[in-house]
Amino acid sequence: MIPSMSRRLRTLATRWADDRGDVPGWVLITLMTAGLVVVIWALAGPALSGIFEDAISKVSGL
């Protein structure tokens, strides 16, 4: 193999290894997002349910 080609392959392999990212950071972001969804749903759920039921009653004529 050509020496410069070998060096390029090692550089590419190093970049791929470094591209895995920060797994604990992504887990934390995912958990925080899920927590925000639960909190927003708990706060807005009754209002959204009321809006939905009102809209359905208007459409169905009940």
CHARMM-style PDB file with segment names, atoms N, HN, CA, C and O in Angstrom:
ATOM      1  N   MET     1       0.846  -1.173   0.000  1.00  0.00      PROA
ATOM      2  CA  MET     1       0.000   0.000   0.000  1.00  0.00      PROA
ATOM      3  C   MET     1       0.889   1.233   0.000  1.00  0.00      PROA
ATOM      4  O   MET     1       1.982   1.227   0.566  1.00  0.00      PROA
ATOM      5  N   ILE     2       0.417   2.265  -0.627  1.00  0.00      PROA
ATOM      6  HN  ILE     2      -0.471   2.270  -1.087  1.00  0.00      PROA
ATOM      7  CA  ILE     2       1.156   3.516  -0.713  1.00  0.00      PROA
ATOM      8  C   ILE     2       1.170   4.166   0.674  1.00  0.00      PROA
ATOM      9  O   ILE     2       0.133   4.213   1.337  1.00  0.00      PROA
ATOM     10  N   PRO     3       2.327   4.668   1.125  1.00  0.00      PROA
ATOM     11  CA  PRO     3       2.403   5.250   2.471  1.00  0.00      PROA
ATOM     12  C   PRO     3       1.391   6.369   2.708  1.00  0.00      PROA
ATOM     13  O   PRO     3       0.784   6.435   3.777  1.00  0.00      PROA
ATOM     14  N   SER     4       1.206   7.238   1.736  1.00  0.00      PROA
ATOM     15  HN  SER     4       1.699   7.185   0.867  1.00  0.00      PROA
ATOM     16  CA  SER     4       0.255   8.337   1.940  1.00  0.00      PROA
ATOM     17  C   SER     4      -1.175   7.804   2.027  1.00  0.00      PROA
ATOM     18  O   SER     4      -2.011   8.368   2.733  1.00  0.00      PROA
ATOM     19  N   MET     5      -1.453   6.711   1.304  1.00  0.00      PROA
ATOM     20  HN  MET     5      -0.774   6.253   0.731  1.00  0.00      PROA
ATOM     21  CA  MET     5      -2.780   6.098   1.362  1.00  0.00      PROA
ATOM     22  C   MET     5      -3.023   5.500   2.742  1.00  0.00      PROA
ATOM     23  O   MET     5      -4.123   5.616   3.282  1.00  0.00      PROA
ATOM     24  N   SER     6      -2.017   4.870   3.310  1.00  0.00      PROA
ATOM     25  HN  SER     6      -1.124   4.776   2.871  1.00  0.00      PROA
ATOM     26  CA  SER     6      -2.130   4.296   4.640  1.00  0.00      PROA
ATOM     27  C   SER     6      -2.388   5.392   5.672  1.00  0.00      PROA
ATOM     28  O   SER     6      -3.214   5.225   6.569  1.00  0.00      PROA
ATOM     29  N   ARG     7      -1.695   6.485   5.544  1.00  0.00      PROA
ATOM     30  HN  ARG     7      -1.024   6.621   4.816  1.00  0.00      PROA
ATOM     31  CA  ARG     7      -1.873   7.613   6.459  1.00  0.00      PROA
ATOM     32  C   ARG     7      -3.290   8.179   6.326  1.00  0.00      PROA
ATOM     33  O   ARG     7      -3.916   8.530   7.327  1.00  0.00      PROA
ATOM     34  N   ARG     8      -3.792   8.267   5.098  1.00  0.00      PROA
ATOM     35  HN  ARG     8      -3.284   7.982   4.285  1.00  0.00      PROA
ATOM     36  CA  ARG     8      -5.151   8.762   4.880  1.00  0.00      PROA
ATOM     37  C   ARG     8      -6.186   7.833   5.514  1.00  0.00      PROA
ATOM     38  O   ARG     8      -7.159   8.300   6.106  1.00  0.00      PROA
ATOM     39  N   LEU     9      -5.981   6.527   5.394  1.00  0.00      PROA
ATOM     40  HN  LEU     9      -5.190   6.148   4.913  1.00  0.00      PROA
ATOM     41  CA  LEU     9      -6.906   5.570   5.984  1.00  0.00      PROA
ATOM     42  C   LEU     9      -6.911   5.675   7.506  1.00  0.00      PROA
ATOM     43  O   LEU     9      -7.968   5.607   8.133  1.00  0.00      PROA
ATOM     44  N   ARG    10      -5.717   5.843   8.103  1.00  0.00      PROA
ATOM     45  HN  ARG    10      -4.859   5.898   7.594  1.00  0.00      PROA
ATOM     46  CA  ARG    10      -5.647   6.008   9.555  1.00  0.00      PROA
ATOM     47  C   ARG    10      -6.342   7.285   9.994  1.00  0.00      PROA
ATOM     48  O   ARG    10      -7.039   7.293  11.009  1.00  0.00      PROA
ATOM     49  N   THR    11      -6.161   8.365   9.243  1.00  0.00      PROA
ATOM     50  HN  THR    11      -5.594   8.359   8.419  1.00  0.00      PROA
ATOM     51  CA  THR    11      -6.819   9.636   9.560  1.00  0.00      PROA
ATOM     52  C   THR    11      -8.334   9.487   9.460  1.00  0.00      PROA
ATOM     53  O   THR    11      -9.074   9.980  10.311  1.00  0.00      PROA
ATOM     54  N   LEU    12      -8.780   8.810   8.420  1.00  0.00      PROA
ATOM     55  HN  LEU    12      -8.179   8.409   7.729  1.00  0.00      PROA
ATOM     56  CA  LEU    12     -10.208   8.590   8.236  1.00  0.00      PROA
ATOM     57  C   LEU    12     -10.780   7.726   9.354  1.00  0.00      PROA
ATOM     58  O   LEU    12     -11.866   8.010   9.859  1.00  0.00      PROA
ATOM     59  N   ALA    13     -10.069   6.687   9.741  1.00  0.00      PROA
ATOM     60  HN  ALA    13      -9.186   6.457   9.331  1.00  0.00      PROA
ATOM     61  CA  ALA    13     -10.519   5.819  10.828  1.00  0.00      PROA
ATOM     62  C   ALA    13     -10.579   6.585  12.147  1.00  0.00      PROA
ATOM     63  O   ALA    13     -11.489   6.370  12.948  1.00  0.00      PROA
ATOM     64  N   THR    14      -9.622   7.472  12.375  1.00  0.00      PROA
ATOM     65  HN  THR    14      -8.883   7.647  11.724  1.00  0.00      PROA
ATOM     66  CA  THR    14      -9.625   8.286  13.590  1.00  0.00      PROA
ATOM     67  C   THR    14     -10.818   9.226  13.602  1.00  0.00      PROA
ATOM     68  O   THR    14     -11.456   9.412  14.638  1.00  0.00      PROA
ATOM     69  N   ARG    15     -11.119   9.816  12.460  1.00  0.00      PROA
ATOM     70  HN  ARG    15     -10.601   9.665  11.618  1.00  0.00      PROA
ATOM     71  CA  ARG    15     -12.287  10.710  12.384  1.00  0.00      PROA
ATOM     72  C   ARG    15     -13.570   9.948  12.652  1.00  0.00      PROA
ATOM     73  O   ARG    15     -14.450  10.452  13.349  1.00  0.00      PROA
ATOM     74  N   TRP    16     -13.695   8.741  12.113  1.00  0.00      PROA
ATOM     75  HN  TRP    16     -12.979   8.331  11.547  1.00  0.00      PROA
ATOM     76  CA  TRP    16     -14.892   7.932  12.342  1.00  0.00      PROA
ATOM     77  C   TRP    16     -15.018   7.583  13.823  1.00  0.00      PROA
ATOM     78  O   TRP    16     -16.117   7.602  14.377  1.00  0.00      PROA
ATOM     79  N   ALA    17     -13.906   7.267  14.456  1.00  0.00      PROA
ATOM     80  HN  ALA    17     -13.013   7.251  14.006  1.00  0.00      PROA
ATOM     81  CA  ALA    17     -13.930   6.923  15.872  1.00  0.00      PROA
ATOM     82  C   ALA    17     -14.330   8.138  16.712  1.00  0.00      PROA
ATOM     83  O   ALA    17     -15.033   7.991  17.712  1.00  0.00      PROA
ATOM     84  N   ASP    18     -13.892   9.330  16.316  1.00  0.00      PROA
ATOM     85  HN  ASP    18     -13.322   9.449  15.503  1.00  0.00      PROA
ATOM     86  CA  ASP    18     -14.218  10.547  17.049  1.00  0.00      PROA
ATOM     87  C   ASP    18     -15.641  11.028  16.775  1.00  0.00      PROA
ATOM     88  O   ASP    18     -16.154  11.868  17.514  1.00  0.00      PROA
ATOM     89  N   ASP    19     -16.284  10.518  15.736  1.00  0.00      PROA
ATOM     90  HN  ASP    19     -15.867   9.836  15.135  1.00  0.00      PROA
ATOM     91  CA  ASP    19     -17.600  10.974  15.334  1.00  0.00      PROA
ATOM     92  C   ASP    19     -18.735  10.286  16.090  1.00  0.00      PROA
ATOM     93  O   ASP    19     -19.905  10.525  15.789  1.00  0.00      PROA
ATOM     94  N   ARG    20     -18.415   9.449  17.052  1.00  0.00      PROA
ATOM     95  HN  ARG    20     -17.465   9.255  17.296  1.00  0.00      PROA
ATOM     96  CA  ARG    20     -19.458   8.736  17.784  1.00  0.00      PROA
ATOM     97  C   ARG    20     -20.281   9.676  18.635  1.00  0.00      PROA
ATOM     98  O   ARG    20     -21.446   9.385  18.908  1.00  0.00      PROA
ATOM     99  N   GLY    21     -19.735  10.761  19.051  1.00  0.00      PROA
ATOM    100  HN  GLY    21     -18.789  10.997  18.829  1.00  0.00      PROA
ATOM    101  CA  GLY    21     -20.469  11.748  19.816  1.00  0.00      PROA
ATOM    102  C   GLY    21     -20.425  11.485  21.308  1.00  0.00      PROA
ATOM    103  O   GLY    21     -19.768  10.562  21.790  1.00  0.00      PROA
ATOM    104  N   ASP    22     -21.131  12.309  21.997  1.00  0.00      PROA
ATOM    105  HN  ASP    22     -21.665  13.058  21.606  1.00  0.00      PROA
ATOM    106  CA  ASP    22     -21.173  12.263  23.455  1.00  0.00      PROA
ATOM    107  C   ASP    22     -22.455  11.537  23.873  1.00  0.00      PROA
ATOM    108  O   ASP    22     -23.501  12.163  24.042  1.00  0.00      PROA
ATOM    109  N   VAL    23     -22.367  10.232  24.036  1.00  0.00      PROA
ATOM    110  HN  VAL    23     -21.517   9.724  23.899  1.00  0.00      PROA
ATOM    111  CA  VAL    23     -23.552   9.423  24.327  1.00  0.00      PROA
ATOM    112  C   VAL    23     -24.240   9.859  25.621  1.00  0.00      PROA
ATOM    113  O   VAL    23     -25.459  10.033  25.598  1.00  0.00      PROA
ATOM    114  N   PRO    24     -23.551  10.047  26.740  1.00  0.00      PROA
ATOM    115  CA  PRO    24     -24.261  10.499  27.948  1.00  0.00      PROA
ATOM    116  C   PRO    24     -24.969  11.837  27.749  1.00  0.00      PROA
ATOM    117  O   PRO    24     -26.037  12.066  28.317  1.00  0.00      PROA
ATOM    118  N   GLY    25     -24.390  12.704  26.961  1.00  0.00      PROA
ATOM    119  HN  GLY    25     -23.523  12.518  26.500  1.00  0.00      PROA
ATOM    120  CA  GLY    25     -25.027  13.990  26.667  1.00  0.00      PROA
ATOM    121  C   GLY    25     -26.323  13.808  25.909  1.00  0.00      PROA
ATOM    122  O   GLY    25     -27.323  14.458  26.214  1.00  0.00      PROA
ATOM    123  N   TRP    26     -26.312  12.919  24.912  1.00  0.00      PROA
ATOM    124  HN  TRP    26     -25.500  12.391  24.664  1.00  0.00      PROA
ATOM    125  CA  TRP    26     -27.525  12.668  24.141  1.00  0.00      PROA
ATOM    126  C   TRP    26     -28.587  11.986  24.992  1.00  0.00      PROA
ATOM    127  O   TRP    26     -29.778  12.253  24.831  1.00  0.00      PROA
ATOM    128  N   VAL    27     -28.170  11.119  25.884  1.00  0.00      PROA
ATOM    129  HN  VAL    27     -27.203  10.902  26.015  1.00  0.00      PROA
ATOM    130  CA  VAL    27     -29.138  10.473  26.783  1.00  0.00      PROA
ATOM    131  C   VAL    27     -29.781  11.523  27.679  1.00  0.00      PROA
ATOM    132  O   VAL    27     -30.994  11.502  27.889  1.00  0.00      PROA
ATOM    133  N   LEU    28     -28.978  12.437  28.206  1.00  0.00      PROA
ATOM    134  HN  LEU    28     -27.993  12.454  28.036  1.00  0.00      PROA
ATOM    135  CA  LEU    28     -29.496  13.501  29.060  1.00  0.00      PROA
ATOM    136  C   LEU    28     -30.465  14.390  28.289  1.00  0.00      PROA
ATOM    137  O   LEU    28     -31.527  14.740  28.805  1.00  0.00      PROA
ATOM    138  N   ILE    29     -30.115  14.755  27.065  1.00  0.00      PROA
ATOM    139  HN  ILE    29     -29.253  14.470  26.646  1.00  0.00      PROA
ATOM    140  CA  ILE    29     -31.001  15.586  26.240  1.00  0.00      PROA
ATOM    141  C   ILE    29     -32.322  14.866  25.988  1.00  0.00      PROA
ATOM    142  O   ILE    29     -33.387  15.479  26.057  1.00  0.00      PROA
ATOM    143  N   THR    30     -32.258  13.568  25.698  1.00  0.00      PROA
ATOM    144  HN  THR    30     -31.393  13.070  25.642  1.00  0.00      PROA
ATOM    145  CA  THR    30     -33.465  12.791  25.442  1.00  0.00      PROA
ATOM    146  C   THR    30     -34.347  12.725  26.684  1.00  0.00      PROA
ATOM    147  O   THR    30     -35.562  12.902  26.595  1.00  0.00      PROA
ATOM    148  N   LEU    31     -33.746  12.473  27.829  1.00  0.00      PROA
ATOM    149  HN  LEU    31     -32.759  12.329  27.902  1.00  0.00      PROA
ATOM    150  CA  LEU    31     -34.520  12.405  29.068  1.00  0.00      PROA
ATOM    151  C   LEU    31     -35.134  13.755  29.438  1.00  0.00      PROA
ATOM    152  O   LEU    31     -36.275  13.819  29.893  1.00  0.00      PROA
ATOM    153  N   MET    32     -34.382  14.821  29.244  1.00  0.00      PROA
ATOM    154  HN  MET    32     -33.454  14.769  28.874  1.00  0.00      PROA
ATOM    155  CA  MET    32     -34.907  16.144  29.548  1.00  0.00      PROA
ATOM    156  C   MET    32     -36.056  16.503  28.614  1.00  0.00      PROA
ATOM    157  O   MET    32     -37.036  17.109  29.047  1.00  0.00      PROA
ATOM    158  N   THR    33     -35.950  16.141  27.347  1.00  0.00      PROA
ATOM    159  HN  THR    33     -35.154  15.649  26.995  1.00  0.00      PROA
ATOM    160  CA  THR    33     -37.025  16.401  26.394  1.00  0.00      PROA
ATOM    161  C   THR    33     -38.270  15.629  26.778  1.00  0.00      PROA
ATOM    162  O   THR    33     -39.375  16.171  26.759  1.00  0.00      PROA
ATOM    163  N   ALA    34     -38.092  14.356  27.130  1.00  0.00      PROA
ATOM    164  HN  ALA    34     -37.194  13.916  27.145  1.00  0.00      PROA
ATOM    165  CA  ALA    34     -39.236  13.547  27.559  1.00  0.00      PROA
ATOM    166  C   ALA    34     -39.872  14.142  28.811  1.00  0.00      PROA
ATOM    167  O   ALA    34     -41.097  14.156  28.933  1.00  0.00      PROA
ATOM    168  N   GLY    35     -39.066  14.627  29.730  1.00  0.00      PROA
ATOM    169  HN  GLY    35     -38.071  14.616  29.631  1.00  0.00      PROA
ATOM    170  CA  GLY    35     -39.585  15.259  30.942  1.00  0.00      PROA
ATOM    171  C   GLY    35     -40.380  16.518  30.632  1.00  0.00      PROA
ATOM    172  O   GLY    35     -41.433  16.758  31.224  1.00  0.00      PROA
ATOM    173  N   LEU    36     -39.873  17.324  29.700  1.00  0.00      PROA
ATOM    174  HN  LEU    36     -39.018  17.130  29.219  1.00  0.00      PROA
ATOM    175  CA  LEU    36     -40.608  18.526  29.306  1.00  0.00      PROA
ATOM    176  C   LEU    36     -41.946  18.180  28.663  1.00  0.00      PROA
ATOM    177  O   LEU    36     -42.953  18.839  28.922  1.00  0.00      PROA
ATOM    178  N   VAL    37     -41.955  17.155  27.833  1.00  0.00      PROA
ATOM    179  HN  VAL    37     -41.137  16.619  27.623  1.00  0.00      PROA
ATOM    180  CA  VAL    37     -43.209  16.725  27.198  1.00  0.00      PROA
ATOM    181  C   VAL    37     -44.216  16.300  28.261  1.00  0.00      PROA
ATOM    182  O   VAL    37     -45.390  16.663  28.177  1.00  0.00      PROA
ATOM    183  N   VAL    38     -43.780  15.546  29.247  1.00  0.00      PROA
ATOM    184  HN  VAL    38     -42.826  15.251  29.315  1.00  0.00      PROA
ATOM    185  CA  VAL    38     -44.683  15.088  30.310  1.00  0.00      PROA
ATOM    186  C   VAL    38     -45.232  16.280  31.102  1.00  0.00      PROA
ATOM    187  O   VAL    38     -46.424  16.323  31.406  1.00  0.00      PROA
ATOM    188  N   VAL    39     -44.373  17.241  31.434  1.00  0.00      PROA
ATOM    189  HN  VAL    39     -43.405  17.206  31.187  1.00  0.00      PROA
ATOM    190  CA  VAL    39     -44.822  18.409  32.203  1.00  0.00      PROA
ATOM    191  C   VAL    39     -45.805  19.253  31.393  1.00  0.00      PROA
ATOM    192  O   VAL    39     -46.843  19.669  31.907  1.00  0.00      PROA
ATOM    193  N   ILE    40     -45.475  19.504  30.132  1.00  0.00      PROA
ATOM    194  HN  ILE    40     -44.631  19.166  29.714  1.00  0.00      PROA
ATOM    195  CA  ILE    40     -46.367  20.309  29.287  1.00  0.00      PROA
ATOM    196  C   ILE    40     -47.697  19.585  29.086  1.00  0.00      PROA
ATOM    197  O   ILE    40     -48.762  20.202  29.127  1.00  0.00      PROA
ATOM    198  N   TRP    41     -47.626  18.274  28.868  1.00  0.00      PROA
ATOM    199  HN  TRP    41     -46.761  17.772  28.834  1.00  0.00      PROA
ATOM    200  CA  TRP    41     -48.852  17.487  28.681  1.00  0.00      PROA
ATOM    201  C   TRP    41     -49.726  17.538  29.944  1.00  0.00      PROA
ATOM    202  O   TRP    41     -50.947  17.659  29.854  1.00  0.00      PROA
ATOM    203  N   ALA    42     -49.097  17.446  31.107  1.00  0.00      PROA
ATOM    204  HN  ALA    42     -48.104  17.347  31.181  1.00  0.00      PROA
ATOM    205  CA  ALA    42     -49.850  17.482  32.361  1.00  0.00      PROA
ATOM    206  C   ALA    42     -50.521  18.847  32.562  1.00  0.00      PROA
ATOM    207  O   ALA    42     -51.644  18.921  33.061  1.00  0.00      PROA
ATOM    208  N   LEU    43     -49.838  19.910  32.179  1.00  0.00      PROA
ATOM    209  HN  LEU    43     -48.926  19.850  31.775  1.00  0.00      PROA
ATOM    210  CA  LEU    43     -50.404  21.238  32.346  1.00  0.00      PROA
ATOM    211  C   LEU    43     -51.460  21.569  31.291  1.00  0.00      PROA
ATOM    212  O   LEU    43     -52.485  22.173  31.608  1.00  0.00      PROA
ATOM    213  N   ALA    44     -51.217  21.182  30.059  1.00  0.00      PROA
ATOM    214  HN  ALA    44     -50.384  20.692  29.802  1.00  0.00      PROA
ATOM    215  CA  ALA    44     -52.104  21.565  28.960  1.00  0.00      PROA
ATOM    216  C   ALA    44     -53.128  20.490  28.631  1.00  0.00      PROA
ATOM    217  O   ALA    44     -54.062  20.755  27.875  1.00  0.00      PROA
ATOM    218  N   GLY    45     -52.984  19.293  29.171  1.00  0.00      PROA
ATOM    219  HN  GLY    45     -52.225  19.078  29.785  1.00  0.00      PROA
ATOM    220  CA  GLY    45     -53.880  18.183  28.837  1.00  0.00      PROA
ATOM    221  C   GLY    45     -55.344  18.477  29.069  1.00  0.00      PROA
ATOM    222  O   GLY    45     -56.151  18.275  28.162  1.00  0.00      PROA
ATOM    223  N   PRO    46     -55.722  18.947  30.251  1.00  0.00      PROA
ATOM    224  CA  PRO    46     -57.141  19.233  30.487  1.00  0.00      PROA
ATOM    225  C   PRO    46     -57.702  20.301  29.540  1.00  0.00      PROA
ATOM    226  O   PRO    46     -58.826  20.169  29.056  1.00  0.00      PROA
ATOM    227  N   ALA    47     -56.934  21.344  29.277  1.00  0.00      PROA
ATOM    228  HN  ALA    47     -56.021  21.451  29.669  1.00  0.00      PROA
ATOM    229  CA  ALA    47     -57.396  22.390  28.358  1.00  0.00      PROA
ATOM    230  C   ALA    47     -57.558  21.847  26.944  1.00  0.00      PROA
ATOM    231  O   ALA    47     -58.549  22.128  26.271  1.00  0.00      PROA
ATOM    232  N   LEU    48     -56.585  21.074  26.504  1.00  0.00      PROA
ATOM    233  HN  LEU    48     -55.780  20.845  27.051  1.00  0.00      PROA
ATOM    234  CA  LEU    48     -56.681  20.491  25.158  1.00  0.00      PROA
ATOM    235  C   LEU    48     -57.843  19.513  25.061  1.00  0.00      PROA
ATOM    236  O   LEU    48     -58.518  19.447  24.034  1.00  0.00      PROA
ATOM    237  N   SER    49     -58.077  18.763  26.115  1.00  0.00      PROA
ATOM    238  HN  SER    49     -57.529  18.817  26.950  1.00  0.00      PROA
ATOM    239  CA  SER    49     -59.190  17.828  26.133  1.00  0.00      PROA
ATOM    240  C   SER    49     -60.517  18.580  26.052  1.00  0.00      PROA
ATOM    241  O   SER    49     -61.427  18.166  25.333  1.00  0.00      PROA
ATOM    242  N   GLY    50     -60.624  19.668  26.778  1.00  0.00      PROA
ATOM    243  HN  GLY    50     -59.885  20.005  27.362  1.00  0.00      PROA
ATOM    244  CA  GLY    50     -61.836  20.487  26.720  1.00  0.00      PROA
ATOM    245  C   GLY    50     -62.071  21.074  25.342  1.00  0.00      PROA
ATOM    246  O   GLY    50     -63.198  21.077  24.847  1.00  0.00      PROA
ATOM    247  N   ILE    51     -61.011  21.570  24.723  1.00  0.00      PROA
ATOM    248  HN  ILE    51     -60.095  21.568  25.126  1.00  0.00      PROA
ATOM    249  CA  ILE    51     -61.116  22.124  23.366  1.00  0.00      PROA
ATOM    250  C   ILE    51     -61.560  21.047  22.389  1.00  0.00      PROA
ATOM    251  O   ILE    51     -62.415  21.291  21.539  1.00  0.00      PROA
ATOM    252  N   PHE    52     -60.987  19.865  22.506  1.00  0.00      PROA
ATOM    253  HN  PHE    52     -60.292  19.666  23.197  1.00  0.00      PROA
ATOM    254  CA  PHE    52     -61.333  18.766  21.610  1.00  0.00      PROA
ATOM    255  C   PHE    52     -62.793  18.355  21.791  1.00  0.00      PROA
ATOM    256  O   PHE    52     -63.516  18.180  20.810  1.00  0.00      PROA
ATOM    257  N   GLU    53     -63.224  18.202  23.030  1.00  0.00      PROA
ATOM    258  HN  GLU    53     -62.637  18.345  23.828  1.00  0.00      PROA
ATOM    259  CA  GLU    53     -64.603  17.799  23.289  1.00  0.00      PROA
ATOM    260  C   GLU    53     -65.590  18.860  22.815  1.00  0.00      PROA
ATOM    261  O   GLU    53     -66.655  18.526  22.297  1.00  0.00      PROA
ATOM    262  N   ASP    54     -65.250  20.129  22.986  1.00  0.00      PROA
ATOM    263  HN  ASP    54     -64.385  20.401  23.407  1.00  0.00      PROA
ATOM    264  CA  ASP    54     -66.103  21.216  22.513  1.00  0.00      PROA
ATOM    265  C   ASP    54     -66.216  21.184  20.985  1.00  0.00      PROA
ATOM    266  O   ASP    54     -67.303  21.343  20.430  1.00  0.00      PROA
ATOM    267  N   ALA    55     -65.083  20.977  20.318  1.00  0.00      PROA
ATOM    268  HN  ALA    55     -64.199  20.848  20.769  1.00  0.00      PROA
ATOM    269  CA  ALA    55     -65.100  20.928  18.855  1.00  0.00      PROA
ATOM    270  C   ALA    55     -65.922  19.742  18.362  1.00  0.00      PROA
ATOM    271  O   ALA    55     -66.692  19.878  17.411  1.00  0.00      PROA
ATOM    272  N   ILE    56     -65.771  18.592  18.991  1.00  0.00      PROA
ATOM    273  HN  ILE    56     -65.146  18.481  19.763  1.00  0.00      PROA
ATOM    274  CA  ILE    56     -66.528  17.409  18.570  1.00  0.00      PROA
ATOM    275  C   ILE    56     -68.020  17.614  18.803  1.00  0.00      PROA
ATOM    276  O   ILE    56     -68.834  17.212  17.972  1.00  0.00      PROA
ATOM    277  N   SER    57     -68.390  18.234  19.924  1.00  0.00      PROA
ATOM    278  HN  SER    57     -67.729  18.560  20.600  1.00  0.00      PROA
ATOM    279  CA  SER    57     -69.811  18.450  20.203  1.00  0.00      PROA
ATOM    280  C   SER    57     -70.418  19.444  19.199  1.00  0.00      PROA
ATOM    281  O   SER    57     -71.581  19.304  18.821  1.00  0.00      PROA
ATOM    282  N   LYS    58     -69.645  20.437  18.771  1.00  0.00      PROA
ATOM    283  HN  LYS    58     -68.700  20.551  19.078  1.00  0.00      PROA
ATOM    284  CA  LYS    58     -70.135  21.391  17.772  1.00  0.00      PROA
ATOM    285  C   LYS    58     -70.318  20.714  16.421  1.00  0.00      PROA
ATOM    286  O   LYS    58     -71.292  20.983  15.717  1.00  0.00      PROA
ATOM    287  N   VAL    59     -69.389  19.840  16.058  1.00  0.00      PROA
ATOM    288  HN  VAL    59     -68.598  19.622  16.630  1.00  0.00      PROA
ATOM    289  CA  VAL    59     -69.457  19.183  14.761  1.00  0.00      PROA
ATOM    290  C   VAL    59     -70.597  18.147  14.738  1.00  0.00      PROA
ATOM    291  O   VAL    59     -71.325  18.037  13.752  1.00  0.00      PROA
ATOM    292  N   SER    60     -70.734  17.403  15.823  1.00  0.00      PROA
ATOM    293  HN  SER    60     -70.142  17.493  16.624  1.00  0.00      PROA
ATOM    294  CA  SER    60     -71.747  16.345  15.854  1.00  0.00      PROA
ATOM    295  C   SER    60     -73.129  16.880  16.220  1.00  0.00      PROA
ATOM    296  O   SER    60     -74.120  16.167  16.063  1.00  0.00      PROA
ATOM    297  N   GLY    61     -73.217  18.109  16.702  1.00  0.00      PROA
ATOM    298  HN  GLY    61     -72.412  18.688  16.830  1.00  0.00      PROA
ATOM    299  CA  GLY    61     -74.500  18.708  17.034  1.00  0.00      PROA
ATOM    300  C   GLY    61     -75.089  18.238  18.327  1.00  0.00      PROA
ATOM    301  O   GLY    61     -76.293  18.387  18.534  1.00  0.00      PROA
ATOM    302  N   LEU    62     -74.294  17.675  19.214  1.00  0.00      PROA
ATOM    303  HN  LEU    62     -73.316  17.554  19.046  1.00  0.00      PROA
ATOM    304  CA  LEU    62     -74.814  17.185  20.499  1.00  0.00      PROA
ATOM    305  C   LEU    62     -74.823  18.271  21.543  1.00  0.00      PROA
ATOM    306  OT1 LEU    62     -75.229  18.032  22.680  1.00  0.00      PROA
TER     307      LEU     62
END
